[in-house]
Every structure is written in structure tokens, then in C-alpha cells.
Amino acid sequence: MIELYLSKNNLEGSAAYGKYYPRVSYKQTLNIHDMAKHMAEHNTPFSEGTIEGILRDFVKCTREQTLMGNTVKVDDLAIFKVSVIGNGCVKLYDPDTDKTISASIGSISKTDKTGAAVQSLKLLAQATGEYTRDELNKVAKLAWTDKAAAEIAAAKAAALGGGGSNGGGSNSSNSGSSSNSGSQNSGSENSGSQNSGSEQGGGSEQQSESVTAPEISGTSPFTDTTQVTIQGPQGAEVRYTTDGSDPSAESTLYSEEITLSATTTIKAIAILDGETSEVASKTFTKSGESGGFDLGN
């Protein structure tokens, strides 16, 4: 059973202002240990430890195979593969600089006509078999959280009582009572169409699963400086921060490449038709300084 809560768009001037949208109330995040424990309870002759070992080996081998350029299909779940975000070189060879387009990861300045072909790598998970969107629509069972059901009942009572007003509505915070299990997500990858490695922010804007989080690209680790690009969905504006805080509609508007000279965490959101994506986050590490590094979103 998938429980839903209600989110109301409170951004004045937005085409979606005042409208209510359903959101999934996630109950917990299960890591490999949790899944092994769950699977061991399914009348299996294998112990929890054996199952966990197999799952960890499967993850290791999936990483190995995808980094070799293969795709890994888990029937009725997802197809895992590594993809690239390209730089879009103007020329295959630039005689002025004697450079050819190269199969490497790096940044290209606005004046460069060729160079590194790849901005960054990212892991994709594409639903397959009985887990595609059409199949999910057939088998998923939906229900309101207790709080959402109470809000709907209050709105109905207010309307029938002659007040004519809506029963208060909900804000963009999760109204489900479930809490996260405390376990971390098992990597920076995202399944389906979501940005991998993105972090969900708690800003006041309405977060929407229908608006794709932006992709943050650049070289890390770097020695002197690095150029960072942020790409959002078509027609969306992108807002970002460099101080580690979650961005909002008032944060800096992305318009050109960002030059970094020190270890920095960049967080970004995409805003489209009054709806805000989840927060994408990536840390760029300067050699010799502390910080994180990942393959991409």
C-alpha cells in the first residue's frame, strides 16, 4: 500500500497556485542489511547472513559490469547502465589549438571549440518488465495518510456546513507519520527518471516528483580551478547555493558556468510552472583539501 499526503502550491503568481497535489509518504529507507533480513523471513532455507553476502556481491558485480560498458538487467525491476553528460564540442579538431575531441572527462570553457567530450558520468536505472509505469499503474494500491484523509473530511464538512471554505489544506511538508529508518541510501544512484545522488531539501517550495532535479557537472577532484555547469529540464529556471544550504526560489539564479577554486558543495533546484524539484547536490574537491567525490548524479 502506497500512502499519499497532500501538498498545496503556495507560490503566488504561479499557474499552479492554490492547487493540491498528491505526494508519496515514504515510510523508511531499506539498506542491504534490511533487505536481507526481510528476504530471510520469506520461508527460505538461506540465512540472513548468506543473503546479505549475495546481495553485496551482486552490487559489486553490477558496478563492475556497468563500468565495463555493459548493461545489467534485473528482470521485472530495472536495467542498470552508465551514461554520460556531454560537453557538446563545436569541432572534432581545432587547428588553432591543435586539439582533438577526446574521450575523457573535463570541462570546456566558452572559448574552446573542442576538448574533453564528457562533463561527467551518471548511473541510470530504467524500469523494465513488470515494473514499468504501465504495470505499476495496474498493481499499485493507493490510500491517503490519516492526516490527508482528515483534511479532506474537514473540507467537505466546511463546504456542507455552509462555510464554503476549504478545510485549511496542507503545506509542502510530508504529512505522513512514518519516519526514516535511519539507514542511508545505498549509493548516489537514483532509480527511474529521478536524478541520481540528489538530496531532498526541506525548503518552503513545493517539491514535485514531476519536475526533474537538475544535473550538476564538473571535474572533481581538481588542482587549480574547475568549471561547474548545472542543467535543468527545458523551460525551468535553476537556483543554486554554494554554502551547503538548501536552495530556494530566492537563491542565486544559474545563468553561466560557475568557477570554483576551493572545495565546495553545490546544491541546486529546478523550478517549473510553480513546482520545485528535489535538491541535487554535488561536492567538488580541490586536491589536498577534504571533501567528497562521486561519479555524478
N, C-alpha and C positions, 0 to 999 in steps of 0.2 A: 504494500500500500504506500503510495506517494502522497504525502500531505502537503497542502498548499496554504500559503498565507497571502494576504492582500497588501499591495503596495500602491500608494496613491501618488501621482505625479504632482508635485507642488511647485514646479518651476513656472513662474508667471511668464506669459508670452509664448510658451511652448504650445505647439499644436496638440500635444498630449496632456496639457494642463487640466487637472481635475479628474482625469480618468484613473480607473483602478486596473491593476494588472496582477495576475497570479504569479507567485514565485514559489519555488520548491523549498520546503523547510527541511534542510538536511539534518539528519539525526546525529550521525557520527562519521568519522573517517576511519576505515579499517586498514591497518597495515598488513604486511605479510604474516606476522605472528597471529594477528586476529583472524585472518582468513584461514590459516592452518588449523587453528582451534575450532573454527566453525565447521570446516570440512571434516575434521576428525569426529565430529558429532553426527555425521551423516551415515551411520551404520557401515563404516569402512573398516577393513582389517588393518589399515595403516595407522601408525601412531601420529600424534600431533607433531612430534619432532621430525619424523620421516617426511611428512607432508611439507613442513616448513623448509626442510632442506631441498626438496624437489622444486618448490616454488622459487627459492633463492637461486638455484641453478638455472631455472627457466628464465628468470630476469637477466642473469649474467649472460646466458647464451643469446637471448633476444638482443641485448646491447651489442654483443659481438657480431651477430649476423647483420644487424642494421648498419653497423659501422663498416661492414664489408660491402655494402651496397645492395644487400638483399632485403626483401620484404618478408615479414613474419606474419602469417595469417593464423589467428586463433579462431577456429570455426565458431560461428554464431556469436562472436564478440567484436573483434576488431582486427584490422590489418595494420601492423606497425611498420613504419618506414621513416628514414631520414630524408628531409627535404632541405632545399636551400633558399635563402633570400638573396636575390641577385642585385648587383650594382647597376647594371644597365650601361655597359661601356659603349661609347659612340663609335669606336673603331676597334678592329681586330689588331691592327698595328699602327702605331703613331710614329712616322719617320722623324718628326721634330724632336721626340724624346728617345727614339729607338727602343720603345717598349711595345710588347705584345700583350694581348689579354692573357691572363694567367689563371690556371685552375688553383686558386689559393684564396684564403680568407683575408680581408683587409678593407680599408676604406679608400674612397676615391674623392678627391677634392673637386670642386666645381670646375676648376680649370683643366683637370685631367680628362683626356679623351679615351684612355684605356688604362689597364692595370688589373688589380685583383677582381675576379669575376664575381666573387661571393662576399656578401656582407656578413652572413652568419648561417649556421645550421640550425635546424629545429626538428624535433621528433613529432611525427603525425600519427594519430590513431584514427582510422576510418572504420566506422561501424560496418559490420558485414553479417550476412546470413539472417538469423532470427533476431538480430539486434539492430537492424536498420530502423530508420524513422517510421516507415510504414508498419513494420512489425510491432514496434513499441506502441504505436497508436492502437493496435488491436488488443494487446495483452495487458497494458498498464492499467492499474486501478487507482483512481484519484479520490481524494477526500479533503475537506477543509480542516485546518487545525481548529482546536477548540476556540481559540481567540477569534479566528476569522469567522467561524460559524456564529459566535456571539455578536460580532459586529454586523453581520448580515441580518440576524434576527432583530437587533436593535434598530437598524434602518427600516426594516419592514414595520416594526411596531410604531416607530415615529411617523411613518407615512400613513398608516391606517388610523393613527390617533389624531390625524388632522394637522400635525405639525408641519408636514410636508418637507421636513429637512432630512438629510441623510444622517445616519446614525454615527457620525463622528469620523468614520473612516480610519485607515491605518496609515502610518508613515512608512518610510522605506526600510525600517529595521525589521529583522526577522521576528515574526510574532509567534513562532513555534517555541515550545517549552524545552525542546531537546537541546542537549549540549554536545559539543565536540568531545570525542573520547580522549583527546589529548595527544593522539598519535599523529605524527607528521605524514604528509603526503609522500608517497614513495618515489619522489623524483620531481624534476621540473617539467615533466611532460604533462600535457593535457590530453584527454580523450575527446574524440569528436571534433567539432569545429571550434572548440574553445582554445585560447592561447595557452600554450604550454608554459609553465613556470610563472604564470601570473598570480598575483596575490589579491585577495578580495579586500577592498578597502572599506572603511566604515564611515565614509563621508556622508553628508546630508543629501547628496543627489540620489535619485532613484537609480539603482543598478539594474541593468537589463541583460538577460541572457541572450536577447535577440541582437544586441549590439556587440560586435566582436571587439575584444580588447586589442589595443594597438600593439605592434611588434617593434621592439627596441633592438637596434642593431649597431654593432661597432666591435672593434678589436679589443680583446682582453685576454691576458694581461698586455699592457703596453709599456713602452720605455720612456717616451718623452710626452707626447700628447696623442689623443685619439679623437676621431670624429664620430659622433653618435647620431644616428638617424632614427626617427620614430615614424612609423607608417600606420595610419588608422584606416578604417573602412572608408570607401568612397563617399564623399559628401559630409563626413564627420569632421568636427574640429577636435584637435588633440591638445590637452592641457597636461603639464608635467611639473615635477618638482625635482630638486637635486639635493635636498637636505634630509631625505629619508622619510619625510611626512607624506601622507596620502594626499594626492592632488584633488582639487575640487574645480567647480566652474570658474572660480576666481584665480586659479593658479596660472602660471605663465603659459601663454599660447605658443604652441610649437609652430615655427614658420621656416626655420632653416637648421642646418646641421649644428650640433652642439659640440664645442671643443672642450675636452677635459684634459687637465694637466695633473690631476691627483685622483686617488681612489675615490669613487663617487657611486652612490646608488641612485639611479634614475627611476622614478615611478611615473606612470602616465595613464590617462584615461581617454576614451573616445566619447564624444557627446554627439548624438544624432537624434533629431526630432524630439528633443527634450528628454531623451533617455540616456543614461550613462552606463558605460561598460564597467566590467570589473577592472581592478587595478593591475596593470602589467608592471613588473619590477625586474630590474637587472643591475647587477653591480659590476662596475668596470674597475679593474685593479691595476694600479701602477706598480711595475716591478720594484721590489724592495719594500713595498708597503703591504699592510694586511688588508684582506678583503676576499670576496667570493669570486667564483668564476664558473660559468656554465656554458653549455653549447648553444643555448638560445632559448626562446620562449616555448 
